[in-house]
Amino acid sequence: MSDPNPDHDHTAVVHDAAQIVTVEADGSLGIYEDAAIAVVDGEVTRVGATGPVTREYPPENAEYAIDARGKAVVPGFVDPHTHALFAGDRSDEFEAKLRGKTYQEILAEGGGILRTVRATREASDEELLSHLLSHLDTMLAHGTTTVEVKSGYGLDTATELRMLDVIARANDRHPVDVVPTFMGAHAVPEGRDADDYVDEVVDEQIPAVAEQGIARFCDVFCEEGVFSVPQSRRVLVTGEEHGLTPKVHAEELAHIGGTQLAAQLGATSADHLLYATQEDIDAVTDAGVVPVLLPGTAFGLGAEYADARAFLDAGAPVAVATDFNPNCYSQSMEFAASLSCVEMGMTPAEALVAGTKNAAQALDMDDGTGTLQPGTPGDIAVLDAPSYVHVPYNFGVNVVETVLKGGEVVHHE
């Protein structure tokens, strides 16, 4: 579509790029060389060779004009699974894991999620907001323009509502779009019985969350020693009855059936999936559930990685996320892409699609986020590198130089 007023005040033009990468409807990449992209009023209007694009949208008339000579341009990353709102520090647990302690042992000793719950309950709203905004700054610098953030470090109605309110406030204040998920069923609080706590989540927390009107999704940690499949089903079905779309943490530490539950309920996504079977893979693929793989979690735990190739071979729209949390301390989708390629056997193209278009699908976003097709959000990452392959290839550093959100420059190195 053409802009009738090429010198519109709200125009951004990225021009003379070595490479501009779009994502097609079928998940393949569109690669344009010596290219330009124009964004008007927040939406991509044209992508193609620099000459024709800049004649229609002269950079000198644009509010933002970026000379991208020698640089690659990709869609802004979408991070569809994080626990980025928390208080406290658990770096000592990283050392404990290196000495051989398991995640379950640390949790049984009052560490892990329960330790973060105590710190989060004690923190003020302003402290929590400051922490989250700082993490969003880091994510944005690494090219993330949309991120999902879960509650779940409250484990009581008041703190879960506080967390969701802070997530909403962060979304209002930060350039990154923040998608809120309710996860009151993240762990069983200290001194509580699991069934009794599920009763509280179902009878008290979910109705209060629905009345608050912030959360879009309801997630549950369906895992051995945490919430069983029947308990998880109760939580997710009740969430659906209150307008919250289901997501499932499934098969992270053991295989207990969470993936099949996600398929049966038609969840938006099933996440982790380290121990998913071929039957599970077929079930979520047939049900249209997006598998969200979290290689940083396996890296941090020293665990086996999810079988990305099996999901891809089945035709599933594999998404990748950071799982940023105190137990997986990485805000970088670039690092997740590197692990996806090196440890999960994905190609750089598959990893890019997994962190953009498919990741947006894992958040039920149907506006073309993560594709850079005409008519879609102008969320763009300009790399200090000549090819998108440098995202996973140049691991351990940040290759993102400039980030545009809705056609506005919101980060520049």
C-alpha positions as CSV (number, residue, x, y, z in Angstrom):
1,M,0.0,0.0,0.0
2,S,1.3,3.5,-0.8
3,D,1.3,6.5,1.5
4,P,-0.4,9.4,-0.3
5,N,1.8,11.8,1.7
6,P,5.4,10.5,1.4
7,D,6.7,13.3,3.7
8,H,4.3,12.3,6.4
9,D,5.6,13.3,9.9
10,H,5.4,9.7,11.2
11,T,7.5,8.0,8.6
12,A,10.6,5.9,9.1
13,V,12.8,4.7,6.3
14,V,15.7,2.2,6.8
15,H,17.6,2.3,3.5
16,D,20.6,0.8,1.7
17,A,20.5,-2.3,3.9
18,A,22.8,-5.2,2.9
19,Q,19.8,-7.4,3.7
20,I,16.2,-7.0,4.8
21,V,14.5,-10.1,6.0
22,T,10.8,-10.6,6.2
23,V,8.8,-13.7,7.2
24,E,6.3,-15.1,4.7
25,A,2.9,-16.6,5.6
26,D,4.3,-20.1,5.1
27,G,7.1,-19.4,7.5
28,S,9.8,-19.0,4.8
29,L,12.1,-16.0,4.7
30,G,11.9,-13.2,2.2
31,I,15.4,-11.8,1.7
32,Y,15.9,-8.5,0.0
33,E,19.4,-7.2,-0.8
34,D,20.5,-3.6,-1.2
35,A,17.0,-2.9,0.3
36,A,14.9,-0.4,2.1
37,I,11.8,-0.6,4.3
38,A,9.3,2.2,4.9
39,V,7.0,2.5,8.0
40,V,4.1,5.0,8.1
41,D,2.1,5.6,11.2
42,G,3.5,2.5,12.8
43,E,2.9,0.1,9.9
44,V,5.2,-1.3,7.3
45,T,4.1,0.2,3.9
46,R,6.8,-1.1,1.6
47,V,9.8,-3.4,1.4
48,G,12.1,-3.7,-1.6
49,A,15.1,-2.4,-3.5
50,T,16.4,0.8,-2.1
51,G,15.9,2.9,-5.2
52,P,12.1,2.4,-5.7
53,V,11.4,2.6,-2.0
54,T,13.3,5.7,-1.3
55,R,11.9,7.4,-4.4
56,E,8.4,6.9,-2.9
57,Y,9.5,7.6,0.7
58,P,12.5,10.0,0.5
59,P,14.7,9.5,3.7
60,E,15.2,13.3,3.9
61,N,11.4,13.7,4.5
62,A,11.2,10.9,7.1
63,E,11.0,11.5,10.8
64,Y,13.5,8.6,11.2
65,A,16.0,7.8,8.5
66,I,18.5,5.1,9.1
67,D,21.4,4.4,6.7
68,A,21.8,0.6,7.1
69,R,24.8,0.1,4.7
70,G,26.5,-3.2,5.4
71,K,23.8,-4.1,7.9
72,A,21.0,-6.6,8.0
73,V,17.4,-5.8,9.1
74,V,15.1,-8.3,10.7
75,P,11.8,-8.2,12.5
76,G,11.9,-7.3,16.2
77,F,12.1,-10.4,18.3
78,V,9.0,-11.7,20.2
79,D,9.8,-13.4,23.5
80,P,6.7,-15.5,24.2
81,H,7.7,-17.0,27.6
82,T,9.3,-15.1,30.5
83,H,8.9,-14.7,34.3
84,A,10.6,-11.3,34.1
85,L,8.8,-9.8,37.1
86,F,10.4,-10.8,40.4
87,A,12.5,-9.6,43.3
88,G,15.6,-11.1,45.0
89,D,18.7,-12.8,43.8
90,R,19.4,-16.5,43.4
91,S,22.9,-16.5,41.9
92,D,24.0,-18.8,44.8
93,E,21.6,-21.5,43.6
94,F,23.5,-21.4,40.2
95,E,26.6,-22.3,42.2
96,A,24.7,-25.0,44.1
97,K,23.5,-26.6,40.8
98,L,27.1,-26.6,39.6
99,R,28.0,-28.6,42.7
100,G,25.4,-31.2,41.8
101,K,22.2,-30.1,43.5
102,T,19.1,-30.7,41.4
103,Y,16.3,-28.1,40.9
104,Q,14.0,-30.3,42.9
105,E,16.4,-30.5,45.8
106,I,16.8,-26.8,45.9
107,L,13.0,-26.3,45.8
108,A,12.5,-28.9,48.6
109,E,14.9,-26.8,50.8
110,G,12.8,-23.7,50.4
111,G,14.8,-22.3,47.5
112,G,13.9,-21.9,43.9
113,I,10.4,-20.5,43.1
114,L,9.4,-20.3,46.8
115,R,12.5,-18.2,47.7
116,T,11.6,-15.7,44.9
117,V,8.0,-15.7,46.1
118,R,9.1,-14.5,49.6
119,A,11.2,-11.8,48.1
120,T,8.5,-10.7,45.7
121,R,5.8,-10.5,48.4
122,E,8.1,-8.3,50.5
123,A,9.0,-5.9,47.6
124,S,7.0,-2.8,47.0
125,D,5.1,-2.1,43.8
126,E,7.6,0.5,42.8
127,E,10.5,-1.8,43.5
128,L,8.9,-4.5,41.3
129,L,8.2,-2.0,38.6
130,S,11.8,-0.7,38.6
131,H,13.1,-4.2,38.3
132,L,10.8,-5.1,35.4
133,L,11.5,-1.8,33.5
134,S,15.3,-2.5,33.9
135,H,14.9,-6.0,32.4
136,L,12.8,-4.6,29.6
137,D,15.5,-2.2,28.8
138,T,18.0,-5.1,28.4
139,M,15.6,-7.1,26.3
140,L,14.9,-4.1,24.0
141,A,18.7,-3.5,23.6
142,H,18.9,-7.1,22.4
143,G,16.1,-6.6,19.8
144,T,13.0,-7.8,21.6
145,T,10.0,-5.6,20.9
146,T,7.2,-7.8,22.3
147,V,7.5,-9.9,25.5
148,E,5.2,-12.1,27.5
149,V,5.5,-11.7,31.3
150,K,3.9,-14.0,33.8
151,S,2.8,-13.5,37.3
152,G,3.4,-16.5,39.6
153,Y,5.8,-15.3,42.3
154,G,2.9,-14.2,44.5
155,L,1.0,-17.5,45.1
156,D,-1.8,-15.5,46.9
157,T,-4.5,-13.4,45.5
158,A,-3.3,-10.0,46.6
159,T,0.3,-10.5,45.3
160,E,-0.8,-12.1,42.0
161,L,-3.1,-9.1,41.4
162,R,-0.2,-6.7,42.3
163,M,2.1,-8.4,39.9
164,L,-0.4,-8.2,37.0
165,D,-1.0,-4.5,37.8
166,V,2.8,-3.9,37.7
167,I,3.0,-5.7,34.4
168,A,0.2,-3.4,33.0
169,R,2.1,-0.4,34.3
170,A,5.3,-1.5,32.7
171,N,3.4,-2.0,29.4
172,D,2.2,1.6,29.6
173,R,5.6,3.0,30.4
174,H,8.0,1.0,28.2
175,P,8.3,0.8,24.4
176,V,8.3,-3.0,24.5
177,D,4.8,-4.4,24.2
178,V,4.2,-6.5,27.4
179,V,1.7,-9.4,27.2
180,P,0.4,-10.4,30.7
181,T,-0.2,-14.0,31.8
182,F,-1.7,-15.1,35.1
183,M,0.2,-18.0,36.7
184,G,-1.0,-18.4,40.2
185,A,-0.5,-22.2,39.7
186,H,3.3,-21.8,39.5
187,A,4.2,-23.7,42.7
188,V,2.5,-24.9,45.9
189,P,3.0,-22.3,48.6
190,E,5.0,-23.3,51.7
191,G,2.8,-25.2,54.2
192,R,0.0,-25.8,51.8
193,D,-1.5,-28.9,50.3
194,A,-1.6,-28.9,46.5
195,D,-5.3,-29.7,46.2
196,D,-6.2,-27.1,48.8
197,Y,-4.1,-24.5,47.0
198,V,-5.7,-25.4,43.6
199,D,-9.1,-24.7,45.3
200,E,-7.8,-21.2,46.1
201,V,-6.6,-20.6,42.6
202,V,-9.9,-21.8,41.1
203,D,-12.3,-20.3,43.6
204,E,-10.6,-17.1,44.5
205,Q,-7.6,-16.1,42.4
206,I,-9.0,-16.7,38.9
207,P,-12.3,-14.8,39.5
208,A,-10.3,-11.9,40.9
209,V,-7.9,-11.9,38.0
210,A,-10.8,-11.9,35.5
211,E,-12.4,-9.0,37.3
212,Q,-9.1,-7.1,37.3
213,G,-9.1,-7.5,33.5
214,I,-5.4,-7.4,32.8
215,A,-4.2,-11.0,32.1
216,R,-4.8,-12.5,28.7
217,F,-3.6,-16.0,29.5
218,C,-3.7,-18.6,32.3
219,D,-0.7,-20.8,32.7
220,V,0.1,-23.7,35.0
221,F,3.2,-25.6,36.0
222,C,2.0,-29.1,35.1
223,E,5.0,-31.0,36.5
224,E,5.9,-34.0,38.7
225,G,5.8,-32.8,42.4
226,V,4.0,-29.6,41.5
227,F,0.6,-29.8,39.8
228,S,-0.8,-33.0,38.4
229,V,-2.7,-33.2,35.1
230,P,-6.1,-33.3,36.8
231,Q,-5.2,-30.3,39.0
232,S,-3.8,-28.5,36.0
233,R,-7.0,-29.2,34.0
234,R,-9.1,-27.7,36.8
235,V,-7.0,-24.5,36.7
236,L,-7.0,-24.1,33.0
237,V,-10.7,-24.9,32.5
238,T,-11.7,-22.5,35.1
239,G,-9.4,-19.9,33.5
240,E,-11.2,-20.5,30.2
241,E,-14.6,-20.0,31.8
242,H,-13.3,-16.6,33.0
243,G,-12.0,-15.6,29.6
244,L,-8.3,-16.5,30.1
245,T,-6.7,-18.5,27.3
246,P,-4.8,-21.6,28.4
247,K,-1.0,-22.1,28.3
248,V,0.8,-25.1,29.8
249,H,4.3,-25.6,31.3
250,A,4.7,-29.2,30.2
251,E,7.2,-32.0,30.3
252,E,10.1,-29.9,31.6
253,L,11.5,-32.1,34.3
254,A,9.6,-35.4,33.7
255,H,6.9,-36.7,31.4
256,I,3.5,-36.7,33.1
257,G,1.0,-35.7,30.3
258,G,0.9,-31.9,30.2
259,T,1.4,-31.8,26.5
260,Q,-1.6,-34.0,25.9
261,L,-3.6,-31.7,28.2
262,A,-2.6,-28.7,26.2
263,A,-3.7,-30.5,23.0
264,Q,-7.0,-31.6,24.5
265,L,-7.8,-28.0,25.7
266,G,-6.6,-26.4,22.5
267,A,-4.1,-24.3,24.5
268,T,-2.4,-21.5,22.7
269,S,1.0,-23.0,23.5
270,A,2.7,-25.9,25.3
271,D,6.1,-24.8,26.7
272,H,9.4,-26.5,27.6
273,L,8.6,-30.0,26.2
274,L,12.0,-31.5,27.0
275,Y,10.4,-34.9,27.6
276,A,7.7,-34.8,25.0
277,T,7.1,-38.0,23.1
278,Q,6.3,-38.4,19.4
279,E,2.7,-39.0,20.4
280,D,2.8,-35.6,22.2
281,I,4.3,-33.9,19.2
282,D,1.7,-35.3,16.9
283,A,-1.1,-34.3,19.3
284,V,-0.1,-30.6,19.7
285,T,0.6,-30.3,16.0
286,D,-2.8,-31.7,15.1
287,A,-4.5,-29.4,17.7
288,G,-2.8,-26.3,16.4
289,V,-0.9,-25.7,19.7
290,V,2.3,-23.8,19.4
291,P,5.3,-25.6,20.9
292,V,7.4,-23.1,22.7
293,L,11.0,-24.4,23.3
294,L,13.2,-22.8,25.9
295,P,16.8,-23.9,25.3
296,G,18.2,-21.4,27.9
297,T,16.4,-23.4,30.6
298,A,18.1,-26.7,29.5
299,F,21.4,-24.8,29.3
300,G,21.0,-23.4,32.8
301,L,20.0,-26.8,34.2
302,G,22.6,-28.7,32.3
303,A,19.7,-30.8,31.0
304,E,18.8,-32.4,27.7
305,Y,17.3,-30.1,25.1
306,A,13.9,-30.4,23.5
307,D,13.8,-32.2,20.2
308,A,13.1,-29.2,17.9
309,R,13.7,-31.3,14.8
310,A,10.9,-33.7,15.7
311,F,8.4,-30.8,16.1
312,L,9.6,-29.2,12.8
313,D,9.4,-32.5,10.9
314,A,5.8,-32.9,12.2
315,G,4.9,-29.4,10.7
316,A,4.5,-27.6,14.0
317,P,5.2,-23.8,14.2
318,V,8.0,-24.1,16.6
319,A,8.6,-21.0,18.7
320,V,11.6,-20.1,20.9
321,A,11.7,-18.0,24.1
322,T,14.2,-17.0,26.7
323,D,12.3,-18.2,29.8
324,F,14.0,-15.3,31.6
325,N,13.6,-15.9,35.3
326,P,15.9,-16.2,38.4
327,N,16.7,-19.8,37.4
328,C,17.4,-19.0,33.7
329,Y,19.0,-15.6,33.8
330,S,19.1,-14.5,30.2
331,Q,17.1,-11.7,28.6
332,S,18.6,-12.3,25.1
333,M,16.6,-13.8,22.3
334,E,19.9,-13.8,20.4
335,F,21.4,-16.3,22.9
336,A,18.2,-18.4,22.6
337,A,18.7,-18.4,18.8
338,S,22.3,-19.6,19.2
339,L,21.3,-22.4,21.5
340,S,18.4,-23.3,19.2
341,C,20.9,-23.8,16.3
342,V,23.8,-25.4,18.2
343,E,22.0,-27.5,20.7
344,M,18.5,-28.1,19.1
345,G,19.6,-28.5,15.5
346,M,17.6,-25.7,14.0
347,T,18.8,-23.7,11.1
348,P,19.4,-19.9,11.5
349,A,16.3,-19.3,9.3
350,E,14.2,-21.6,11.5
351,A,15.5,-20.0,14.7
352,L,14.6,-16.5,13.3
353,V,11.1,-17.5,12.4
354,A,10.8,-19.2,15.8
355,G,11.7,-16.0,17.6
356,T,9.5,-13.7,15.5
357,K,6.4,-14.9,13.6
358,N,5.9,-18.2,15.4
359,A,6.6,-16.6,18.8
360,A,3.8,-14.1,18.0
361,Q,1.5,-17.0,17.2
362,A,2.3,-18.4,20.6
363,L,0.7,-15.2,22.0
364,D,-2.4,-15.3,19.8
365,M,-1.2,-12.2,17.9
366,D,-2.8,-12.1,14.5
367,D,-1.7,-8.6,13.3
368,G,1.4,-9.8,11.5
369,T,3.8,-9.0,14.3
370,G,7.2,-10.5,13.6
371,T,6.9,-10.6,9.8
372,L,7.6,-7.1,8.4
373,Q,5.0,-7.6,5.7
374,P,3.1,-4.6,4.4
375,G,0.3,-3.6,6.8
376,T,2.0,-5.2,9.8
377,P,3.7,-3.5,12.8
378,G,6.9,-1.7,12.0
379,D,8.9,-3.4,14.8
380,I,12.5,-3.7,13.4
381,A,15.9,-4.7,14.6
382,V,18.9,-3.4,12.6
383,L,22.0,-5.6,13.1
384,D,25.6,-4.5,13.2
385,A,26.2,-7.3,10.8
386,P,25.6,-8.1,7.1
387,S,23.3,-11.1,7.5
388,Y,20.6,-12.4,9.8
389,V,22.8,-15.5,10.3
390,H,24.9,-13.4,12.6
391,V,22.1,-13.5,15.2
392,P,22.9,-17.1,16.2
393,Y,26.5,-17.1,14.7
394,N,28.0,-14.3,16.7
395,F,27.1,-15.7,20.0
396,G,27.9,-14.1,23.4
397,V,27.6,-10.5,22.1
398,N,24.8,-8.2,21.1
399,V,24.7,-7.7,17.3
400,V,21.6,-5.5,17.5
401,E,22.5,-1.8,16.8
402,T,19.1,0.0,16.4
403,V,15.6,-1.0,17.3
404,L,12.4,0.6,16.0
405,K,9.0,0.0,17.6
406,G,6.1,1.0,15.5
407,G,8.5,2.9,13.3
408,E,10.0,4.9,16.1
409,V,13.6,4.6,17.1
410,V,13.5,3.3,20.7
411,H,17.1,2.1,21.0
412,H,20.4,2.9,19.3
413,E,23.9,1.8,20.3
